[in-house]
Amino acid sequence: HILSSRSRGCCSRSPGSAPARRSPTSGLEPASSRGLSSTSGQRRWQSIRIPTCSRGCEPPFRGFRRSPAPQNSSLDAIVLGQAWHWVDPDDGSREAARVLRPGGVLGLIWNLRDDSVPWVERLTAVMGGSHAEMLLAAGDPPVRAPFGELERAHWTWSRPVTRDTLEAMVRSRSHVITAASDERRRIERDSAALFDEIGAASDAVIELPYVTRAYRASKD
């Protein structure tokens, strides 16, 4: 529902009636952030068709394929998940605007650990924040003209994890991978102490809180 306001109210129907069906919306998810930001070479994209309100009101993304960059003004929507923080906002906004029709939507989505929870905030301090976390901590993601004002929404959820999952997450962080041995040992020591404190021992399952942050902007 971040993609288009056309989906609003699509579930307002009488009990037992069939879901409303509309013509599919054309959209793209860049195969990588370089699909929007590269200034030379062939851009790579993943094409998707978005059948609005198929299967009730959960539009499944179907027909993924790799393709060259789309033509000018040929799309209704572009979605980037966990990616806009790698995109130059000037180049990315310009390329997105090129391929979107007037009124087309640029959707940006992140799933981040919820640092409003004290122990999660401490974990982030121990292992260092990601590029995405630092970007959104400073405010809304930057999107340039000709896109209008950002609309935003967020919701919280949690993921059941064990200590092994938490330790693997810490080890996977680029800051930890590239850290000097002394710094890596400090991170492992401090994170282990935190996991002990919150009861993440052996096979115990705890809930790791997340927040999803979603943004959309329409091409003027």
C-alpha positions in Angstrom: 0.0 0.0 0.0 3.0 2.3 0.0 3.0 2.2 -3.8 -0.2 3.8 -4.8 -3.1 5.6 -3.2 -5.3 3.6 -5.6 -5.1 0.7 -3.2 -6.7 2.7 -0.4 -10.2 1.4 0.5 -9.8 -1.6 -1.8 -11.2 -3.8 1.0 -14.3 -1.8 1.5 -16.8 -4.3 0.1 -19.9 -6.1 1.3 -19.3 -9.5 3.0 -19.0 -12.4 0.5 -18.4 -10.1 -2.5 -15.4 -10.7 -4.8 -12.5 -8.4 -4.4 -12.4 -5.5 -6.8 -10.0 -6.1 -9.7 -8.2 -3.4 -11.7 -5.7 -3.4 -14.5 -2.2 -4.4 -13.3 0.1 -1.5 -12.4 3.6 -1.7 -13.9 6.5 -1.2 -11.5 10.2 -1.9 -10.9 12.4 -2.9 -8.1 16.1 -2.1 -9.0 18.2 -5.2 -8.9 20.6 -3.3 -6.8 21.0 0.3 -5.7 23.4 0.8 -8.6 20.4 0.4 -10.9 19.4 3.9 -9.9 22.7 5.6 -9.2 25.1 4.4 -11.9 26.0 7.0 -14.5 27.8 4.8 -16.9 27.3 1.2 -18.2 24.0 -0.6 -18.4 21.6 -0.2 -15.5 20.1 -3.4 -14.2 16.5 -3.6 -13.1 14.0 -6.2 -12.0 10.6 -5.8 -13.7 7.5 -6.6 -11.7 3.8 -6.5 -12.4 1.5 -5.5 -9.5 -2.0 -7.0 -9.9 -3.9 -4.6 -7.7 -6.2 -6.4 -5.2 -5.5 -9.8 -6.6 -6.0 -12.3 -3.7 -8.0 -9.9 -1.6 -5.9 -6.8 -0.9 -2.4 -8.2 -0.7 -0.9 -7.5 -4.1 1.7 -10.2 -4.8 4.8 -9.2 -6.8 5.0 -11.5 -9.8 7.0 -11.9 -12.9 10.4 -10.9 -11.6 13.0 -10.8 -14.4 16.2 -8.9 -15.1 16.1 -6.4 -17.9 17.8 -3.3 -19.2 16.8 0.1 -17.9 13.1 1.0 -18.8 12.0 3.6 -21.2 11.2 7.2 -20.2 7.8 7.7 -18.5 7.0 4.0 -18.7 6.2 3.0 -15.1 3.7 3.6 -12.3 5.9 2.7 -9.4 9.5 2.0 -8.3 10.2 0.3 -4.9 13.5 0.1 -3.1 13.8 -2.1 0.0 16.8 -1.7 2.3 18.6 0.2 -0.5 18.1 4.0 -0.8 20.8 4.7 1.7 23.3 3.4 -0.9 21.9 5.7 -3.6 23.1 9.2 -4.4 19.8 11.1 -3.8 20.4 13.5 -6.8 21.2 10.8 -9.3 18.7 8.4 -7.9 15.8 10.9 -7.9 16.6 12.0 -11.4 16.7 8.4 -12.8 13.5 7.4 -10.9 11.8 10.5 -12.3 12.9 9.7 -15.8 11.2 6.3 -15.9 8.0 7.2 -13.9 4.9 8.6 -15.5 3.5 11.8 -14.1 2.0 10.9 -10.7 4.1 7.8 -10.5 5.3 6.7 -7.0 8.7 6.1 -5.6 8.5 3.8 -2.5 11.2 3.4 0.0 11.1 0.7 2.8 13.4 -0.3 5.6 13.2 -2.9 8.4 15.4 -1.8 11.3 15.9 -3.0 14.8 13.9 -0.8 17.1 16.3 1.3 19.1 13.5 2.8 21.1 13.8 -0.4 23.2 16.7 0.1 25.7 18.5 -3.2 25.2 18.3 -2.9 21.4 19.7 0.6 21.6 22.6 -0.7 23.8 23.3 -3.5 21.2 23.5 -0.9 18.4 25.9 1.1 20.5 28.1 -2.0 21.0 28.3 -3.1 17.4 27.9 0.2 15.6 25.0 1.6 13.5 24.4 0.7 9.9 24.3 3.2 7.0 20.6 2.9 6.9 20.2 3.4 10.7 22.5 6.5 10.6 20.5 7.9 7.6 17.1 7.6 9.2 18.3 8.7 12.6 19.1 12.1 11.0 15.5 12.4 9.6 13.6 11.5 6.5 15.5 9.9 3.5 16.5 12.6 1.0 14.4 12.6 -2.2 14.8 15.4 -4.7 12.6 17.2 -7.2 10.5 16.5 -9.2 9.1 14.4 -6.4 6.7 16.0 -4.0 6.5 15.8 -0.2 7.3 12.5 1.4 4.4 10.5 3.0 5.5 8.3 5.8 4.3 5.4 7.9 5.9 3.0 10.4 4.9 0.0 12.4 6.5 -2.3 14.9 6.9 -6.0 15.0 9.3 -8.6 16.5 11.3 -11.6 15.4 11.9 -14.6 17.7 15.6 -15.3 17.9 18.1 -17.4 19.9 21.5 -16.5 21.2 23.1 -18.1 18.1 21.0 -15.9 15.9 22.0 -12.8 17.8 25.7 -13.7 17.7 25.5 -14.4 14.0 23.9 -11.0 13.4 26.7 -9.3 15.3 29.4 -11.1 13.4 27.7 -10.3 10.0 28.0 -6.5 10.5 30.5 -4.9 8.1 31.9 -2.8 11.0 32.6 -6.0 13.0 34.0 -7.8 10.0 36.5 -5.1 9.2 37.4 -4.2 12.8 40.8 -4.7 14.2 41.1 -7.8 16.4 41.1 -5.8 19.7 37.9 -4.0 18.6 36.3 -7.2 17.5 37.0 -8.9 20.8 35.5 -5.9 22.6 32.3 -6.1 20.6 32.0 -9.9 21.2 32.7 -9.4 24.9 30.2 -6.6 25.4 27.5 -8.2 23.2 27.9 -11.5 25.1 27.4 -9.6 28.4 24.3 -8.0 27.1 22.8 -11.3 25.8 23.4 -12.8 29.3 21.6 -9.8 30.9 18.5 -10.2 28.7 18.3 -13.9 29.2 19.4 -15.0 25.7 21.1 -18.2 27.0 21.4 -21.6 25.4 18.3 -22.3 23.3 16.1 -19.6 25.0 14.0 -17.7 22.5 13.6 -13.9 22.9 11.8 -11.3 20.8 14.0 -8.9 18.8 12.0 -5.8 18.2 11.9 -4.2 14.8 10.4 -1.1 13.2 9.4 -0.9 9.5 9.7 2.6 8.1 8.0 3.2 4.8 8.0 6.3 2.6 6.5 7.3 -0.7 6.7 10.3 -2.9 4.8 11.1 -6.1 6.4 12.5 -9.2 5.0 16.0 -9.8 
